[in-house]
Every structure is written in C-alpha cells, then in structure tokens.
Amino acid sequence: MNEISEEPADGAAAEPQPLALDNWHREHGARMVGFAGYSMPVQYEGIIAEHLWTREHAGLFDVGHMGQLIVSGAGAAQALEALLPGDISKLKPGRVRYSLLLSESGGILDDLMVTNRGDQYYLVVNGATKWDDIAHLREFLPDEITLNHLDDYGLLALQGPAAGKVMEALGVKPALEGAPELDDLKFMQAGSFLWGEIELGISRTGYTGEDGFEISVQAEHIAALAQALVEMPDVKPIGLGARDSLRLEAGLPLYGHDLTHETDPVSADLAFAISKSRRAEGGFPGAERIVGLLEQGPGRIRAGLALDGRMAAREGALVFSGETQVGTVTSGGFSPTLQHPIAMAYLDAGVAADGTVLAIEMRGKRLEARVVPMPFVTHRYRR
C-alpha cells in the first residue's frame, strides 16, 4: 500500500461513514478502512494482484466518497471561470476538463473534473475536501448560480483494457435518440446513458492511466450495477490500495499529498490546466502570481524518481544531492508493473532534469534515485 491512510482524512476520531455499497463490499470480502471520512475497501484479494488485474483486464472501483456537484444558471461558465483557471465557457457539451480550485494566493484548494452537460456543469471533487469545496463555491459563486450536491448518487470507476467490451456487454445505450454510442466516446468525453431503465452519467475518464469509465448512478441502483459488472469474467472489485499504486504509476497527483493549498499549479507540473486565454486575460484567483511563475519558471517542481532494489521511498522522505537537501517525497511505493520502487517529489528546479542522480534518505539509509519522466507507465487512454 502506498499513501492510503487508514484514518479519517482530518485525523478526527469520528466513526467513518458508510457508502451506499458498504454491505456489498463486505459481502465480497473487502478489508475496510477509514478514508476521507468514509469506510472504504482497501483491498479484496491483495493490492498487487488487484493492480495487475486492472492493467490486464478491468477493475471496478467504488469512488462514491468523491463529491458530485451540479452548477447551473445563466452565466454558470463565467462564474466558474472566476474560481478556476480553465476556459470553461469554451468547453463543448459532452466534454470534460481537468481543473483546479484556487485560493487568492494561487494555492490549490482542490483538483477536480468539470463536464459540460449542456444546460449545467457537473463537477467531481475530492472526497476529503468536498465539504470545504462546497462551502467555498457557495461563498464565491453569484447568488443567481445554483449549486446542488448529488448526495443521493454513487460513483463507480471501471478501469482497464477490457472496460469498453464490458460496458458493451452490459447493454448500455444512449439516453437520447441520435446521441453517440458509448463506444464512440473518447478520453475526456461524457454522455447520458441507460442501463435498462436506469439512468447513468458516464464519462471516459479515470485515475489509473488506463482506458475506462466513471459512472454516476443513483445510490439505490448502485449495488445492482456493481454486481452486474463483477459477474462478467473480465471484472473484479478493486480497492483503494491498488487505485493508489495505479495512479502513482500513471504519474497522477493525489490531493493532500502531492497537492495542497500551499502548492501552486506551475510547481505541481499542472500548467496545462491553465488555458492559454486565461494566461493572457487573468481573472482567476492567484493569476498574477501564477502567470509570473509561468514566465520565470518555478523554484521547485514535481518530478518522478526511480529507485533500484525493493525498499520504497515514502511520503516525507528527504531528497539529497550530495549533502544538500534538494527536495521532499510526496508519494512513493513499489511499482507492481515495473518491479522497482518509484516516487514523486518536489525538487529544486536545478536538480529536476531527467537523468539526475540523487539520494533519498529512508530509515537512516541513503537510497540512490534517478529523475525520470512521468508517467512512469504509459497512459492507455482511448483518444
């Protein structure tokens, strides 16, 4: 297991809340842990086995702890652009965009996905931050903009090379006549579909680096859908542990670890989330600072590290060049695909070039590490 905590995200002793699939997970042999304030499955048969199954077939993840929000009303796109650095007003219906909720100082309050559903914008935010996100949005969105929390919906992620054929076998059809078939969706596209008479909001997205889908469904139907999926020979339920090792191999940052309110998008290597027009026009929180970092370059940057041997570098480990500390590990673990440890760290810009040899201090030992490009494992999105 990598960075998955077995305590509520805020460290409080409050009892983790059950998700809609709680009983289903237990019936399928999950080991449950507290994560982001919820009781969630960390593994079923084992993290490495589940990781490799997802890479080779299709894994089903319960990501119902994430916040699902609807922003609607005249001027909703412009209202979101006042809080996000993306060009939301140019996002076409059925398209999805990765974006960032920013503080006035340009720090990252959360990373999120925005989908244009035609008459509204659908946001998926991180589970550990969703209540803060909702409060922030309610405070800063204009009064004429409506914000709804879809707390009666669950969210599943079906990830892996077999995901497409599994969904085809499930018999999912477009909800509207003449709309694109599910198989026509490319990465970062979405639509409304039907499984029998049950409505599904489906996007071709995910956080594993594999092709796959995220499926929003009313909580009352989620157990039936999950069961129908895992009854297919290519699908197994997968826990948080493998989700974390998969996203690490994919070089994807995890909020609360690789991203915090003290992290700016440029240092985090997320400048692609700042649309070209927004760089020129500004108008989003922290724009002056962020544009300055784009022009001058950051003093530190999120980078990938590869290690030899079996010992993994963990979050908080210090990175050295000679005897000089030059960085800190934010995520790390053993890569089941590559069969060696990998890590993400914030490094001084002067030592962040690919191929630079550094050392990570772990348990009083210095582990040799080499800066490598991310993703560690090539993405296989359907483009």
VEXDREN-2710 file (C-alpha; in Angstrom, 1 decimal):
% VEXDREN-2710
k/r/px/py/pz
1/MET/0.0/0.0/0.0
2/ASN/1.3/3.5/-0.8
3/GLU/-0.2/6.7/0.6
4/ILE/-3.7/5.4/1.6
5/SER/-4.3/6.4/5.3
6/GLU/-6.3/4.1/7.5
7/GLU/-7.7/7.1/9.4
8/PRO/-10.3/9.7/8.6
9/ALA/-8.7/12.4/6.5
10/ASP/-8.9/15.1/9.2
11/GLY/-7.4/12.8/11.8
12/ALA/-10.6/13.0/13.9
13/ALA/-11.8/10.0/15.9
14/ALA/-15.3/10.3/14.3
15/GLU/-16.7/7.0/13.0
16/PRO/-16.2/6.7/9.3
17/GLN/-19.5/6.9/7.4
18/PRO/-20.7/4.0/5.2
19/LEU/-21.0/4.4/1.4
20/ALA/-24.0/3.1/-0.5
21/LEU/-22.0/-0.1/-1.4
22/ASP/-20.8/-0.8/2.2
23/ASN/-22.6/-4.1/2.6
24/TRP/-21.7/-5.2/-0.9
25/HIS/-18.0/-4.6/-0.3
26/ARG/-18.2/-6.7/2.9
27/GLU/-20.0/-9.5/1.2
28/HIS/-17.3/-9.6/-1.4
29/GLY/-14.5/-10.0/1.2
30/ALA/-13.2/-6.4/1.3
31/ARG/-10.9/-5.3/4.1
32/MET/-12.4/-1.9/5.1
33/VAL/-10.5/1.2/6.3
34/GLY/-11.4/4.7/7.2
35/PHE/-10.5/7.1/4.3
36/ALA/-11.7/10.7/3.7
37/GLY/-14.3/10.3/6.4
38/TYR/-15.8/7.1/4.9
39/SER/-15.4/3.4/5.4
40/MET/-13.9/2.1/2.2
41/PRO/-12.4/-1.1/0.8
42/VAL/-8.6/-1.0/0.8
43/GLN/-8.3/-4.5/-0.8
44/TYR/-10.1/-7.7/-1.6
45/GLU/-7.6/-10.4/-2.6
46/GLY/-4.4/-8.3/-2.4
47/ILE/-3.1/-5.0/-3.7
48/ILE/-0.6/-6.4/-6.2
49/ALA/-3.0/-8.9/-7.7
50/GLU/-5.7/-6.3/-8.0
51/HIS/-3.2/-3.8/-9.6
52/LEU/-2.1/-6.3/-12.2
53/TRP/-5.7/-7.4/-12.9
54/THR/-6.7/-3.9/-13.7
55/ARG/-3.7/-3.4/-16.0
56/GLU/-4.7/-6.7/-17.9
57/HIS/-8.5/-6.8/-17.7
58/ALA/-10.9/-4.4/-15.9
59/GLY/-11.2/-3.4/-12.3
60/LEU/-14.3/-1.9/-10.6
61/PHE/-13.6/0.8/-8.0
62/ASP/-16.1/2.4/-5.7
63/VAL/-15.3/6.2/-5.7
64/GLY/-18.5/7.2/-4.1
65/HIS/-16.6/9.3/-1.5
66/MET/-16.0/11.8/-4.2
67/GLY/-18.3/14.9/-4.3
68/GLN/-20.6/15.2/-7.3
69/LEU/-21.9/18.7/-7.8
70/ILE/-24.1/20.5/-10.3
71/VAL/-23.6/24.2/-11.1
72/SER/-26.3/25.7/-13.2
73/GLY/-27.9/29.0/-14.1
74/ALA/-27.4/31.8/-16.6
75/GLY/-23.7/32.7/-16.6
76/ALA/-22.6/29.5/-14.9
77/ALA/-19.5/29.1/-17.1
78/GLN/-18.3/32.7/-16.4
79/ALA/-19.0/32.2/-12.7
80/LEU/-16.8/29.1/-12.6
81/GLU/-14.1/30.9/-14.6
82/ALA/-13.8/33.4/-11.7
83/LEU/-12.7/30.5/-9.5
84/LEU/-10.9/28.1/-11.9
85/PRO/-8.1/28.8/-14.4
86/GLY/-9.7/26.8/-17.2
87/ASP/-11.6/28.2/-20.2
88/ILE/-14.9/26.8/-19.1
89/SER/-17.0/28.9/-21.5
90/LYS/-15.4/27.2/-24.5
91/LEU/-15.9/23.7/-23.1
92/LYS/-18.3/22.0/-25.6
93/PRO/-21.3/19.9/-24.4
94/GLY/-20.2/16.4/-23.6
95/ARG/-16.6/17.4/-23.0
96/VAL/-14.7/17.0/-19.7
97/ARG/-11.9/19.3/-18.4
98/TYR/-9.4/18.8/-15.6
99/SER/-9.2/22.0/-13.5
100/LEU/-8.1/23.4/-10.2
101/LEU/-10.0/25.3/-7.4
102/LEU/-7.6/28.1/-6.4
103/SER/-7.1/30.4/-3.4
104/GLU/-6.4/34.1/-3.8
105/SER/-2.7/33.4/-3.4
106/GLY/-2.7/30.8/-6.2
107/GLY/-2.6/27.8/-3.9
108/ILE/-4.5/24.6/-5.0
109/LEU/-7.6/24.1/-2.8
110/ASP/-8.6/21.0/-4.8
111/ASP/-8.2/19.4/-8.2
112/LEU/-11.4/18.5/-10.0
113/MET/-13.2/17.5/-13.2
114/VAL/-15.7/19.7/-15.0
115/THR/-18.2/18.3/-17.5
116/ASN/-20.4/20.4/-19.7
117/ARG/-23.8/18.7/-19.6
118/GLY/-25.4/21.2/-22.0
119/ASP/-27.6/23.0/-19.5
120/GLN/-25.4/22.6/-16.5
121/TYR/-21.9/21.8/-15.3
122/TYR/-21.1/18.6/-13.5
123/LEU/-18.2/18.8/-11.1
124/VAL/-16.4/15.8/-9.4
125/VAL/-14.3/16.9/-6.4
126/ASN/-12.1/15.0/-4.0
127/GLY/-13.8/13.3/-1.1
128/ALA/-11.5/14.6/1.6
129/THR/-12.1/18.2/0.5
130/LYS/-15.7/18.2/-0.8
131/TRP/-17.3/19.9/2.2
132/ASP/-14.7/22.7/2.1
133/ASP/-15.2/22.9/-1.7
134/ILE/-18.9/23.2/-1.4
135/ALA/-18.5/25.9/1.2
136/HIS/-16.1/27.8/-1.0
137/LEU/-18.3/27.5/-4.0
138/ARG/-21.4/28.7/-2.1
139/GLU/-19.4/31.7/-0.8
140/PHE/-18.0/32.8/-4.1
141/LEU/-20.5/31.8/-6.8
142/PRO/-23.0/34.6/-7.5
143/ASP/-26.5/34.3/-5.9
144/GLU/-28.1/33.6/-9.2
145/ILE/-26.0/30.5/-9.7
146/THR/-27.4/27.3/-8.3
147/LEU/-25.1/24.7/-6.6
148/ASN/-26.5/21.2/-6.0
149/HIS/-24.8/18.4/-4.2
150/LEU/-25.8/15.0/-5.6
151/ASP/-25.6/13.2/-2.3
152/ASP/-28.1/10.6/-3.4
153/TYR/-25.8/9.4/-6.2
154/GLY/-22.9/6.9/-6.1
155/LEU/-19.9/6.8/-8.4
156/LEU/-18.1/3.8/-9.8
157/ALA/-15.0/3.6/-11.9
158/LEU/-14.4/0.7/-14.4
159/GLN/-10.8/0.8/-15.4
160/GLY/-8.6/-1.4/-17.7
161/PRO/-8.2/-2.5/-21.3
162/ALA/-11.4/-4.6/-21.2
163/ALA/-13.6/-1.8/-19.9
164/GLY/-15.0/-1.0/-23.3
165/LYS/-16.1/-4.5/-24.1
166/VAL/-17.5/-5.0/-20.6
167/MET/-19.7/-1.9/-21.0
168/GLU/-20.8/-3.1/-24.4
169/ALA/-21.8/-6.5/-23.0
170/LEU/-23.7/-4.7/-20.2
171/GLY/-26.0/-3.3/-22.9
172/VAL/-25.7/0.4/-22.1
173/LYS/-27.4/2.6/-24.6
174/PRO/-27.6/6.4/-25.2
175/ALA/-30.4/8.1/-23.3
176/LEU/-31.2/10.3/-26.2
177/GLU/-32.0/9.2/-29.7
178/GLY/-29.2/10.0/-32.1
179/ALA/-26.7/10.6/-29.4
180/PRO/-23.2/9.0/-29.7
181/GLU/-22.9/5.3/-28.6
182/LEU/-20.8/4.6/-25.5
183/ASP/-18.1/3.1/-27.7
184/ASP/-17.8/6.4/-29.6
185/LEU/-16.7/8.3/-26.5
186/LYS/-13.0/9.2/-26.4
187/PHE/-11.0/10.2/-23.4
188/MET/-12.5/13.2/-21.6
189/GLN/-15.9/12.9/-23.2
190/ALA/-19.1/12.1/-21.5
191/GLY/-22.8/11.5/-22.1
192/SER/-26.1/10.3/-20.6
193/PHE/-26.9/6.6/-21.0
194/LEU/-29.4/4.0/-19.9
195/TRP/-28.9/0.5/-18.4
196/GLY/-32.4/-0.8/-18.9
197/GLU/-34.4/2.0/-17.4
198/ILE/-31.7/3.2/-15.0
199/GLU/-30.0/6.5/-15.9
200/LEU/-26.2/6.6/-15.9
201/GLY/-24.0/9.6/-16.3
202/ILE/-20.8/8.1/-17.9
203/SER/-17.5/9.8/-18.8
204/ARG/-14.5/8.2/-20.4
205/THR/-12.2/9.2/-17.6
206/GLY/-10.4/7.7/-14.6
207/TYR/-7.4/8.0/-12.4
208/THR/-5.4/4.9/-13.2
209/GLY/-3.8/5.7/-16.6
210/GLU/-5.9/3.0/-18.2
211/ASP/-8.9/3.3/-20.6
212/GLY/-12.1/3.2/-18.7
213/PHE/-15.2/5.0/-17.4
214/GLU/-16.6/6.8/-14.4
215/ILE/-20.3/6.0/-13.9
216/SER/-22.6/8.2/-11.8
217/VAL/-25.8/6.4/-10.7
218/GLN/-28.5/6.9/-8.1
219/ALA/-27.4/5.2/-4.9
220/GLU/-30.5/2.9/-4.9
221/HIS/-29.3/1.2/-8.1
222/ILE/-25.5/1.1/-7.5
223/ALA/-25.4/-2.4/-5.9
224/ALA/-27.3/-3.9/-8.8
225/LEU/-24.9/-2.2/-11.3
226/ALA/-21.8/-3.2/-9.4
227/GLN/-23.0/-6.8/-9.1
228/ALA/-23.8/-7.0/-12.9
229/LEU/-20.3/-5.8/-13.6
230/VAL/-18.4/-8.1/-11.4
231/GLU/-20.4/-11.1/-12.7
232/MET/-18.6/-10.6/-16.0
233/PRO/-15.4/-12.7/-16.3
234/ASP/-13.1/-9.7/-17.1
235/VAL/-14.2/-7.7/-14.0
236/LYS/-13.1/-7.9/-10.3
237/PRO/-13.7/-5.4/-7.5
238/ILE/-10.5/-3.4/-6.7
239/GLY/-9.7/-1.5/-3.5
240/LEU/-8.1/1.8/-2.6
241/GLY/-4.6/0.3/-2.3
242/ALA/-4.4/-0.7/-6.0
243/ARG/-6.1/2.6/-7.0
244/ASP/-3.2/4.4/-5.3
245/SER/-0.4/2.3/-6.9
246/LEU/-2.1/2.6/-10.3
247/ARG/-2.4/6.4/-10.1
248/LEU/1.3/6.6/-8.9
249/GLU/2.5/4.6/-11.9
250/ALA/0.4/7.0/-14.1
251/GLY/2.2/10.0/-12.5
252/LEU/-1.1/11.5/-11.3
253/PRO/-1.0/13.7/-8.2
254/LEU/-3.1/12.9/-5.1
255/TYR/-4.7/15.9/-3.3
256/GLY/-3.5/16.1/0.3
257/HIS/-0.2/14.5/-0.6
258/ASP/1.3/15.8/-3.9
259/LEU/-1.1/18.8/-3.9
260/THR/-2.0/21.1/-1.0
261/HIS/-3.3/24.7/-0.5
262/GLU/0.4/25.7/-0.4
263/THR/1.1/24.2/-3.8
264/ASP/0.8/26.3/-7.0
265/PRO/-0.1/24.8/-10.4
266/VAL/3.2/25.6/-12.1
267/SER/5.4/23.9/-9.4
268/ALA/2.9/21.0/-9.5
269/ASP/3.5/20.5/-13.2
270/LEU/-0.2/21.2/-13.9
271/ALA/0.3/24.3/-16.0
272/PHE/-1.7/22.5/-18.8
273/ALA/-4.8/23.2/-16.6
274/ILE/-4.3/27.0/-17.2
275/SER/-5.9/27.7/-20.5
276/LYS/-4.0/29.9/-23.0
277/SER/-6.6/32.6/-23.0
278/ARG/-6.7/32.7/-19.2
279/ARG/-2.9/33.2/-19.1
280/ALA/-3.4/36.3/-21.2
281/GLU/-6.5/37.6/-19.6
282/GLY/-6.2/36.5/-16.0
283/GLY/-9.4/36.9/-13.9
284/PHE/-8.9/33.8/-11.7
285/PRO/-7.6/33.6/-8.2
286/GLY/-3.8/34.0/-7.9
287/ALA/-3.5/34.9/-11.6
288/GLU/-0.7/37.4/-11.1
289/ARG/1.5/35.0/-9.1
290/ILE/0.8/32.0/-11.4
291/VAL/1.4/33.9/-14.6
292/GLY/4.7/35.2/-13.1
293/LEU/5.8/31.6/-12.3
294/LEU/4.9/30.6/-15.9
295/GLU/7.1/33.4/-17.2
296/GLN/10.0/33.0/-14.8
297/GLY/9.9/29.3/-14.0
298/PRO/9.2/27.8/-10.6
299/GLY/11.9/27.3/-7.9
300/ARG/10.8/23.7/-7.4
301/ILE/8.9/21.2/-9.5
302/ARG/7.0/17.9/-9.0
303/ALA/9.2/15.3/-10.6
304/GLY/9.4/11.5/-10.9
305/LEU/12.1/9.3/-9.3
306/ALA/13.0/5.7/-10.0
307/LEU/14.8/3.6/-7.4
308/ASP/16.7/0.3/-7.5
309/GLY/16.1/-2.5/-5.1
310/ARG/12.9/-3.2/-3.2
311/MET/12.8/-0.5/-0.5
312/ALA/10.3/2.1/-1.4
313/ALA/10.6/5.8/-0.5
314/ARG/7.6/7.1/1.4
315/GLU/5.9/10.5/1.8
316/GLY/8.0/12.9/3.8
317/ALA/11.4/11.3/2.9
318/LEU/14.1/13.9/2.2
319/VAL/15.9/14.0/-1.1
320/PHE/19.6/15.0/-1.3
321/SER/22.2/16.0/-3.9
322/GLY/25.4/15.2/-2.1
323/GLU/24.9/16.6/1.4
324/THR/22.4/19.3/0.3
325/GLN/18.7/18.7/0.8
326/VAL/17.0/19.4/-2.6
327/GLY/13.5/18.0/-2.2
328/THR/10.9/16.0/-0.4
329/VAL/9.0/12.9/-1.4
330/THR/5.2/13.3/-1.6
331/SER/4.1/9.9/-2.9
332/GLY/6.0/6.7/-3.2
333/GLY/5.7/2.9/-3.4
334/PHE/6.7/-0.2/-5.1
335/SER/5.6/-0.4/-8.8
336/PRO/4.0/-3.8/-9.5
337/THR/4.2/-3.1/-13.2
338/LEU/7.9/-2.0/-13.3
339/GLN/9.0/-4.2/-10.4
340/HIS/11.0/-1.5/-8.7
341/PRO/10.2/1.5/-6.4
342/ILE/9.0/4.8/-7.8
343/ALA/8.2/8.1/-6.2
344/MET/7.0/11.7/-6.8
345/ALA/8.9/14.5/-5.1
346/TYR/9.1/18.3/-5.2
347/LEU/12.7/19.0/-6.2
348/ASP/14.7/22.2/-6.6
349/ALA/14.5/23.2/-10.2
350/GLY/18.2/22.9/-10.7
351/VAL/18.3/19.2/-10.0
352/ALA/15.0/18.2/-11.6
353/ALA/16.3/17.4/-15.1
354/ASP/15.8/13.8/-16.3
355/GLY/18.7/11.5/-15.5
356/THR/19.9/13.5/-12.5
357/VAL/21.2/11.1/-9.8
358/LEU/20.0/11.9/-6.3
359/ALA/19.6/10.1/-2.9
360/ILE/16.6/9.6/-0.7
361/GLU/17.0/9.2/3.0
362/MET/14.9/6.3/4.4
363/ARG/15.4/4.8/7.8
364/GLY/18.9/6.2/8.2
365/LYS/19.9/4.9/4.8
366/ARG/20.6/6.7/1.5
367/LEU/18.8/5.1/-1.5
368/GLU/20.0/6.1/-4.9
369/ALA/17.3/7.6/-7.1
370/ARG/17.2/8.9/-10.6
371/VAL/15.0/11.6/-12.0
372/VAL/12.8/10.1/-14.7
373/PRO/9.9/11.5/-16.9
374/MET/6.3/10.8/-15.9
375/PRO/4.1/8.9/-16.3
376/PHE/6.2/6.0/-15.1
377/VAL/3.9/3.7/-17.0
378/THR/2.5/4.9/-20.4
379/HIS/-1.1/6.1/-20.3
380/ARG/-3.5/4.0/-22.4
381/TYR/-6.4/6.3/-22.8
382/ARG/-8.8/5.9/-25.7
383/ARG/-8.0/9.1/-27.7
END
